[in-house]
Amino acid sequence: MGILDSLRPRPGLKVLVTAGASGIGATIASAFYEAGARVHICDVNRTAIDAFTAGARAITASMADVSIASEVDRVIDDVGTSLGDLDVLVNNAGIAGPTGAISDIAVADWERTVDVNLNSQFYFARRAVPMLLQSEASPCVIAMSSVAGRLGCGFRTPYASTKWAIVGLIKSLAIELGPQGVRANAILPGLVEGDHMEGIIKARASTTGVSVDEMRETYLQKTSLRRMVSADDVAAMVLFLCSPAARNVTGQVISVDGNVEYL
């Protein structure tokens, strides 16, 4: 295999992408499918699932709330039925959580953010790892953290806390699973173009009392390249990490963010 060939994921990889019916997850799932992988997604939104799979009918799907362990168990059972086994777990599901001062954050909002962003990663890993251990395709876990997983982020403490915790989870999994040939890496997207980022900008603008345009420019000025990244940029990194070229890349925390300098 030449170097250029090694940069492409092996055809036929069996992949699970959580929150895969829209946004970054859908871009990742589509990229794997176009690369010849067999893909299963899960999502909490039935309408989004139906719309996504209508355009890629060979991608199978489960509807699930990833914060509920029993529903995650059902997704893994569905993966066994649809794919047979598993080579790649992309733990992508996450929510923005509340924006506000720590004293104003409701306990329920904190708990929901932890349940979706962090607990779901554990629920999927504990069920998927036994399947990955049977894979002979350089199996890997890829977790979606955030630039907020390497920088403090005032007024978004629930989100940042979970994203830092994901980094600890992945580094620990890399040590635990490496001797058995399973790799684990985290991706830290920065300002990703789209509705999700626009919602964050609007919430932060409201909290700090500035205009949306001013807040958007403030975010861009914190980024060395002075631009947002795209979902395609993130998907490209995911595919690289699943390629033969990345067979010795594990335990890494990789930013795809244009170098966000501070938050």
N, C-alpha and C positions, 0 to 999 in steps of 0.2 A: 504494500500500500504506500503510495506516494504521500508527500506532505499535504498537498492540496486535497487529496481524497480523505486524508485523516481529519480534515476540518469539518467534515459532514457527518452527522449522526448515522449510525448503521441503519439501513432500511429494515423495517420490521420490528423496531423497538416497540415495546408495549408500555404505554405511558398513561398515567393518571394525572389530570390537572384539576385541582380544586378551584371553585369559583371560576369555572372555565367557559361560561356562556356569554360573557361580555367583558369589556375592558381589556386589561393586560392578559387576563386568563384566556380569553377567546383568541387573542393574537398569538399567544404561546401554543394553544391547542391547534390552531390553524397552521402554524409554522411546522409543527411536528407532523401533522397530516400531510402537508405538501412535501415533506422530506421523506415520506414513505412509512411513517410510523403508524401503528394502530393505537388509537387514542380513545380514552374514556374520560368524560368530564363529570363533575357534579356542580350543582348550583342550587341556591335557595329559590330562584325565580323561575317558575315554570314557563312563563311567557318568553323569557330570554332563552331558555333551553330550546323551546320549540322553534324560535326564530333562528337560532344558531344551527341546530341540527338539520333544519330544512335546507340549508345551503351546503351542508356537508354530511350527507346521510350515513356515511360509513363511520362517523364518530358516534359512539354510544354514550348514553348519559343517564344520570340518576339525579333526582331531586332530593336535596337534603339540606338541613341546617347543620353546618359543620360544628357548631358549638354543643351538639347533643351526641354523646358517645354512641348511643344505640343507632342513630342515623348514620354515623360514620361506619359502624359495623356493617350496615346494610349496603353502603357504597362499596366497601371492600368485597362483600359477597357478590355484588353486581359485576365488579371487575373480574372476579374469578369466573363468572359465567360468560362475560363478553370477551375477555382477553385471554383467559386461561391462567396466565401468570402475569408478572409485572417486572419491568426493568427500571422504570423511572417514576419517582413520585415527585410531583411539583406541588408543594404546599403553598398555594398562592392566595387562599382566602384571607380576607381582612377587611376591617372597616376603619373609618377615620376616627371614630369615637368623638366625645364631646370636646368643644373648645371653650375654655374659660379658666378662671383662676381656680387653684386647687380647692379653696374653701367653698366654691360654688358648684363643684362637680358632684352630681348625685351618685350615691353608692351604686344604684342600679346601672347607671351609665358606665361607671368604672368596671363593674363586674361583667357587663355585656362585652365591653372591649376586650377584657382579658379572655373571656370565654371564646370569642370568635378568633381573635388574633393569635393567642398563645395556646389555649387548651386544645383547639382544633389541631394544631401542629402535632401535639402529643398523641391525640386520638388516632390520627392517620399514621404517624410513624410506628406506633406500637403494633398496629395491624398490618402495615405494609412491609415492615422490615423482614418478617419471616418469609414473605414472598420474594423480596429482593435478594435474600440470601441464597435462593435457588437459581438466580439468574446467572448466566454466563456472558452477559453483554456489558461488562463493566458497570454494574448497577449503581444508581445514585439517588440521593435525596437532594432536592433543591428547594430551599426555603426562601420565601419572599419576605425580606425584612424591609428596611427603608433607610434613607439617609438619616432619619431620626433615630436609627439604631447605632449611630456612631457620633451623633451630636445631640446636645441637650435641646429641648424644644419647649420653651415656655408657653403656657396656656394650652398645651396638648400633652400633659403628663401621662394620661392613660395610654395613648397611642405610643409615645416614645418609650415608655416602660416596657410594653409588650415587644416592641421591635428590638430593644436591647436584649431582652430575654431570649428572643429567637436566635440571636448570634451565639449566646451561651449554649443553647440547645444544639445548634449545628456543630460548634467546635467540640462539644462533648460526644456527639454522635460520630464525628469523624474519628475520634480516638477509639471509641467503643467498637465501631464496625470496620475500621480500616484493616485489621488483621484478617478479616473474613472477606475482604475484597469489595466492600461497599463504600462508596465515596459520599461525602456530605459537604455541601457548600451553601452559602447564603448570598443572595443578590440584594443590593441596596439601591433601589431606584431613587432618583432625585425628584425633580419637578417634572412629572409626566403629563404631557398634553392631554386634555380631555375633560369630561364633565366632573370627574372625581377631584381633580386639582382645582378646577374653577370653584367647586363647592368649598374647598378648604380655604381658598383665597377670600371668598366672600365672608366666610365665618370669621376668619382672622381680622378682616377689615372691620367687621361689625364690632368685634370685641375690643379692638384698639382705637376705634373711632376715626378711621381714615377711609378714603374712597377705595372702591375695588380696583380701579386703574392704578392708583398709587401703591396699593398693596402688591399688585402683580409686578410692578416695576421694582419694588423693594425686594421681592423674591429673586428676580432676575439679577439684580445687582449683587446678590450674595453668591452667584454662580460664576466661576471663572470664565466659562465660555459664553456667558450672558444669553443663554437660551435654554429652553426646556428640552427634555429628551422625549422620544416617542415610545409607544408600546413596542414597536418593531425593534428598537434598540435593545430593549430588555429581552425580547424573545430571541434575538440573535445571540445574546450572552447565554441564555438557557441552552440553546442548541449547541453552542460551542462546548459547554460544560458536559454535554452528553455525547460528545464526539470522541473518537479515539485519540485525538490530539490532546485531550484533557485527562487522559487516563491516570496521570499522576497529580492531578489537581484535586485536593481535598482539604477540608478544614479551613477553607478560605472565605473571606468576607469581601465581596467584590462590588464596588460602587459602580453604578451606571447612572451618572448624574451630572456630567460636565464639571465636576469638582465643586460641589456646594461647600463654601468655605465656613459658613456658620448659619444658624437658624435663629 
